[in-house]
Each structure stands twice: as structure tokens, then as C-alpha cells.
Amino acid sequence: MNKNKRVKVGKRFLLKRVVDDSGVSGTGYVAMGIEWPSGKVTIEWIVGEHISQESHESLEDCMAIHGHGDHTIVEWIDRLNTRKI
């Protein structure tokens, strides 16, 4: 294995709801997710009775559905999306 090789990895993020228009998820951190090197996104809801996961073609698609206008913020956990192996 080449120890100096850099590979792309997913970038983790949290979805923080500032205003809950629907009254379902509440405010604060409502989901965690990962943006894969392909640009696709997987999120897991971390609030509510029934925790679930879902996938989207892009972060933009995810936010179009779950962003509630400007009422949801993406907070990145990972700064880089490459790692040395």
C-alpha cells in the first residue's frame, strides 16, 4: 500500500434547525449526515420517536426538502474531504 496516497472520504455535518415551521422536529440539532465524494448525501434524523435514514442526490436536494427556507443550517464537522493513507 502506498502510504502517501490521499483518498477522498465523506464529510460529516449536522443539520441545525433554527425555526421549526412544521412543529415536528423542534429546534436545535435535528439530523447528522455525510456528504460522500460522489456528492450524494445520507442523513440520519436524531430527534423524534422514529429515527430514520435517507439519501439524496446532493446537499442542495436535501436542503430543498428539509431546509425550511433559511431555517436550517448546515454545520460542517469535517473541514477536509481527503485523508492520507
C-alpha positions in Angstrom: 0.0 0.0 0.0 1.3 3.5 -0.9 1.4 5.3 2.5 1.5 8.7 0.8 -1.7 8.2 -1.2 -4.6 10.6 -0.4 -8.1 9.4 -0.8 -11.4 11.2 -0.8 -13.7 10.5 2.1 -17.1 11.7 3.2 -17.5 15.0 5.0 -19.7 14.9 8.1 -22.2 17.6 9.0 -25.0 18.4 11.4 -28.4 20.0 10.5 -29.4 22.6 13.0 -33.0 23.8 12.8 -33.3 27.5 13.9 -37.1 27.7 13.4 -39.4 24.7 13.3 -42.2 25.7 11.0 -43.8 22.2 10.9 -43.8 21.6 14.7 -42.4 18.1 14.2 -38.6 18.1 14.7 -38.2 21.0 17.0 -35.2 23.4 17.0 -31.5 22.7 17.6 -29.6 19.7 16.1 -32.1 17.5 14.2 -30.0 15.4 11.9 -26.5 14.3 11.2 -25.2 13.4 7.8 -22.4 12.7 5.4 -21.6 14.1 2.0 -19.9 11.4 0.0 -17.2 12.0 -2.5 -19.8 11.4 -5.3 -21.7 14.4 -4.0 -24.6 12.3 -2.7 -25.8 12.8 0.9 -27.0 10.5 3.6 -28.7 11.9 6.7 -30.0 10.3 9.9 -32.6 12.1 12.0 -31.6 12.3 15.6 -34.8 13.6 17.1 -38.3 12.1 17.4 -39.7 8.8 18.2 -38.7 7.0 15.0 -35.0 7.6 14.0 -34.6 7.1 10.3 -32.0 7.5 7.5 -32.4 8.8 4.0 -30.3 9.5 0.9 -30.3 12.4 -1.5 -28.6 13.1 -4.8 -26.9 16.2 -3.4 -26.8 18.5 -0.3 -28.8 21.0 -2.4 -31.6 18.5 -2.9 -31.6 17.6 0.8 -31.8 21.2 1.8 -34.6 21.9 -0.8 -36.7 19.3 1.1 -35.5 19.8 4.7 -34.1 23.3 4.8 -37.4 25.1 5.5 -36.2 28.1 3.7 -33.3 29.6 5.7 -34.5 28.0 8.9 -32.0 25.1 8.8 -28.2 25.5 8.9 -25.5 23.0 7.8 -22.7 22.9 10.3 -19.7 21.0 8.9 -17.8 18.8 11.3 -15.0 17.9 8.9 -13.0 20.6 7.2 -11.3 18.4 4.6 -12.5 15.7 2.4 -9.3 13.9 1.8 -7.2 11.7 4.1 -3.7 10.3 3.9 -3.5 6.5 4.0 
